[in-house]
Amino acid sequence: QVQLVESGGGLAQAGGSLRLSCAASGRTVRTYAMGWFRQAPGKEREFVAAASWSGGNTYYADYADSVKDRFTISRNNAKNTVYLRMNSLKPEDTAVYYCAAKVGVATMIPGEYDYWGQGTQVTVSS
């Protein structure tokens, strides 16, 4: 079992940056593939980014086309925390952001993830 708690959301202006954190407890994040997803009002939960690690190296990372080159997923083993760095924010990035963990390789499919955090709201003003 692993418990996930997101933080770092808030209000940002278009073009600004935020860094979301996902703190894990119960199990170390190094044993899981991690993903970030988001859900805007009235929309389905969608994939944002995911990564798998081997030792200290990221051997797989993928991003939704809408965030590619703007968002970066990373991990700090010592803090048992996964991050999502979001640059060049746009109003359409406004959503509740969730981190998730799964055994095996990272995927883009929410239903394949075993553990979820409670979410953190990100609002980007124009």
RODO-2510 file (C-alpha; in nm, 4 decimals, decimal comma):
residues 126
     n   res          X          Y          Z
     1     q     0,0000     0,0000     0,0000
     2     v     0,1108     0,3542    -0,0664
     3     q    -0,0558     0,6790     0,0305
     4     l    -0,0133     0,9826    -0,1941
     5     v    -0,0624     1,3462    -0,0997
     6     e    -0,0391     1,6238    -0,3582
     7     s     0,0488     1,9836    -0,2837
     8     g     0,1725     2,2933    -0,4610
     9     g    -0,1356     2,3866    -0,6522
    10     g    -0,2774     2,7352    -0,6534
    11     l    -0,3380     3,0362    -0,8700
    12     a    -0,0917     3,1337    -1,1415
    13     q    -0,0933     3,3779    -1,4276
    14     a    -0,0628     3,2648    -1,7855
    15     g     0,3031     3,2209    -1,8671
    16     g     0,3896     3,1498    -1,5063
    17     s     0,5128     2,8368    -1,3327
    18     l     0,4114     2,6031    -1,0530
    19     r     0,5671     2,2909    -0,9086
    20     l     0,3366     2,0208    -0,7806
    21     s     0,4590     1,7694    -0,5261
    22     c     0,3322     1,4209    -0,4570
    23     a     0,4555     1,2874    -0,1230
    24     a     0,4337     0,9134    -0,0774
    25     s     0,4138     0,7164     0,2433
    26     g     0,3862     0,3500     0,3158
    27     r     0,6114     0,2393     0,0317
    28     t     0,8979     0,4046    -0,1456
    29     v     0,8112     0,5640    -0,4778
    30     r     1,1095     0,3963    -0,6380
    31     t     0,9122     0,0725    -0,6496
    32     y     0,6316     0,2264    -0,8536
    33     a     0,5742     0,3927    -1,1845
    34     m     0,4194     0,7329    -1,1274
    35     g     0,1761     0,9384    -1,3258
    36     w     0,0139     1,2787    -1,3176
    37     f    -0,3398     1,3269    -1,4413
    38     r    -0,5811     1,6188    -1,4396
    39     q    -0,9531     1,6753    -1,4506
    40     a    -1,1228     1,9977    -1,5481
    41     p    -1,4891     2,0676    -1,4594
    42     g    -1,7211     1,8707    -1,6824
    43     k    -1,4387     1,6753    -1,8423
    44     e    -1,2923     1,3320    -1,7989
    45     r    -0,9675     1,2725    -1,6181
    46     e    -0,6821     1,2978    -1,8651
    47     f    -0,3201     1,1939    -1,8780
    48     v    -0,0551     1,4594    -1,8216
    49     a     0,2781     1,2844    -1,7586
    50     a     0,4179     0,9542    -1,6409
    51     a     0,7573     0,8073    -1,5703
    52     s     0,9324     0,4876    -1,4702
    53     w     1,2705     0,4786    -1,3072
    54     s     1,5520     0,2290    -1,2787
    55     g     1,7882     0,3066    -0,9950
    56     g     1,8530     0,6788    -1,0108
    57     n     1,7744     0,7137    -1,3794
    58     t     1,4547     0,7918    -1,5630
    59     y     1,4321     0,5269    -1,8267
    60     y     1,0848     0,6106    -1,9453
    61     a     0,8891     0,9347    -1,9441
    62     d     0,5948     1,0407    -2,1509
    63     y     0,3872     1,3536    -2,1726
    64     a     0,0578     1,4526    -2,3209
    65     d     0,1058     1,6539    -2,6391
    66     s    -0,0626     1,9521    -2,4754
    67     v     0,2072     1,9772    -2,2067
    68     k     0,5137     1,8460    -2,3876
    69     d     0,8144     2,0791    -2,3556
    70     r     0,6377     2,2717    -2,0784
    71     f     0,5949     2,0144    -1,8000
    72     t     0,8575     1,7878    -1,6436
    73     i     0,8081     1,4910    -1,4129
    74     s     1,0861     1,4073    -1,1684
    75     r     1,1511     1,2198    -0,8481
    76     n     1,3452     1,2708    -0,5251
    77     n     1,4107     0,9341    -0,3641
    78     a     1,5397     1,0809    -0,0390
    79     k     1,2131     1,2693     0,0081
    80     n     0,9988     0,9914    -0,1377
    81     t     0,8355     1,2561    -0,3512
    82     v     0,7469     1,2966    -0,7166
    83     y     0,7204     1,6384    -0,8766
    84     l     0,5529     1,7959    -1,1745
    85     r     0,7199     2,1141    -1,2839
    86     m     0,4820     2,3223    -1,4940
    87     n     0,6178     2,6115    -1,6991
    88     s     0,4545     2,8454    -1,9485
    89     l     0,1159     2,7804    -1,7940
    90     k    -0,1965     2,8387    -1,9994
    91     p    -0,5571     2,8947    -1,8899
    92     e    -0,6441     2,5553    -2,0391
    93     d    -0,4127     2,3939    -1,7828
    94     t    -0,6695     2,4804    -1,5151
    95     a    -0,7807     2,1577    -1,3472
    96     v    -0,7492     1,9413    -1,0408
    97     y    -0,4194     1,7552    -1,0687
    98     y    -0,3789     1,4045    -0,9330
    99     c    -0,0741     1,1877    -0,8876
   100     a    -0,1022     0,8131    -0,9119
   101     a     0,1158     0,5072    -0,8647
   102     k     0,1176     0,1657    -1,0265
   103     v     0,3231    -0,1473    -1,0273
   104     g     0,5096    -0,2107    -1,3479
   105     v     0,5753     0,0356    -1,6262
   106     a     0,4122     0,3738    -1,6510
   107     t     0,1153     0,4107    -1,8828
   108     m    -0,1223     0,6842    -1,9923
   109     i    -0,4373     0,5014    -1,8791
   110     p    -0,5885     0,6160    -1,5482
   111     g    -0,7639     0,2836    -1,4886
   112     e    -0,4307     0,1032    -1,4755
   113     y    -0,3094     0,2945    -1,1711
   114     d    -0,3522     0,1397    -0,8298
   115     y    -0,3163     0,4344    -0,5922
   116     w    -0,4322     0,7951    -0,6159
   117     g    -0,3895     1,1138    -0,4221
   118     q    -0,6746     1,3484    -0,3340
   119     g    -0,5779     1,6081    -0,5939
   120     t    -0,4632     1,9683    -0,5884
   121     q    -0,6321     2,2559    -0,7714
   122     v    -0,4400     2,4537    -1,0314
   123     t    -0,6005     2,7683    -1,1689
   124     v    -0,4343     2,9704    -1,4441
   125     s    -0,5660     3,3173    -1,5147
   126     s    -0,5304     3,4881    -1,8511
***
